[in-house]
């Protein structure tokens, strides 16, 4: 395998693993907790005896509500108050295309805001910062992390997120790289953006595609903020952990992680497999369901393109932890002929 292909495999694997969990929001209704006590999240490789299956809901937002929320995120990005009249472009776009749309702010055209209904994701992008490839200054990851924390504080102050429901300390870090060359044909690459993703969690277990993602340009300016969320029906138990309410319930883990590690590799003998730990995953196009945590893996089938072996399109394989005979949930459903990066 060529060094370039090996590097492509590593990059694709890292990005897909980060994509397995994505942006989140607020707590759900408060009711009396069940009498059983939840245990804390187990260390990797061990199994908790009792876990919670929670009622998780993606809010149904009108075009006006989604536009207003996106405007609030833009306010955090720009450190300003966004007037309701400035988000009418997104409201109109969502009225025409309710599943997903974006638009520029009327009063601040460098800012794009948007909403994606499937995961209740809202975002704001500073187009000038996001497209800046000329600035030489690189503030480094520590300074970028400071901006990430400031953005989180702003989101909490605006009551867009509750940081207590996010894994801020364990936020995933990645980088967007920028390639460039000169007239002599020499090619180099450098950091364009530092990306931080704090997943929405329940008792330390992430909810798939829920959390806060902040991209900080190497100049130290924030390029974008994206928030995707889920409302969880829970209330604190006597130990302060979230206990399921509504239709939720507790379950006992009966299938150890080691058994599922072996099973996923047996199910995918020619694939690269990356363990993701426990994960709550709302399946398909369902807007609300009682969801139990599953043992999650990122699976990359091997494909051959022009004689080169590389990664196919990755998918998540999510296995039940209380039923050894249950079929895994696959998300998205894999396409065997799908190809990854074909470059040598």
C-alpha positions, 0 to 999 in steps of 0.5 A: 500500500502506498504511503498516500493511500495509508494516510487517506485511510487514517484520515477517513477513519478519524473523520468517520469516527468523529462523525459517529457522534454529532451536535445537542441541546436540552433536558426533557420533561421532569417526572418521578425517577424509577426506584432502581439506581443507575450506575456510572458509565463503565470504563472501556472494556467493562460492562455496567449491570444497569443502563437506561433506555430513554425516550429521545425526541427530535423537536418538530420546529416551524420555519420561524422557530428554526430560523429564530434558533439559527439566528441565536446561534449566529448571535453567539458567533458574532457577539451581537444581537441578531434582529428577527428581521435578519433571519427572514431569508432562512424562514422563507427558505425553510417554508419552501424546503422544510427538510433543510435550507440555509440563507444569509443574514439580511443585515450581515451578509457574511453570515450564513445560517441554516437548519437540517430537520432530520437531526434538528441541526442549526448552524451559523457560518462566518463565510469570510473566516471560513474561506480565509486561506491567506492568513499566515497566523496560526494561534495553535490548538490551545488558543483555539480551545479557549475560543471553543470554550467561549463559544460554549459559554455563549451558547449556554448564556443564550439558553441554546444548550446546557453544558451539563448535558455535554461531554465538554472535558472529553470533546473530540478534536480534529483539524481541517488541513489546507494544501498549497503549492508554489511555482516550483511544484512543492506542495505543503499543508497546514492547519486551516481550522481546529474543530471541537465537538462536544457530544450530548450525553446521558450519564456519559454515554453519547447520543448519536448526531447530537452535540455542539461542533465549533470550528476555529480558524487558525487565525483564532476567529470562529468560522462556524458553530453547529448545534444538533440536539435531542430532548431526553425524558429524564430526571435526576435520581438520588445520586444525581444521574439521569433516570428515565421518565416517560416511556423509558425504563432500565435494563440489565446488560447481559452481553459483554463488550468483549463478545460484541468485539468478536462478533463485529469482526466475525460479521465483517472479516475483511473490514477495518473496524473502529470501536466507538463505545456505547452509543444512543442512536435514534434509528432512521427517520424516527423523530421519537423513540425509547432508545437503549444504549448499543455497543457501536462500531465504525465499519469500513469495508475494503474495496479495490479501485484501479488495483488499489485497496482502500476504504469503502463507505463507512457505516455504524454497526450498533449491537444490543447489549441485552440480547445476544441474538438481536441483529445489529442496527446499521446506519447508514445501510451499507452500499457494498459497491461504495468507494472511498478515496480512490487516490493512490 
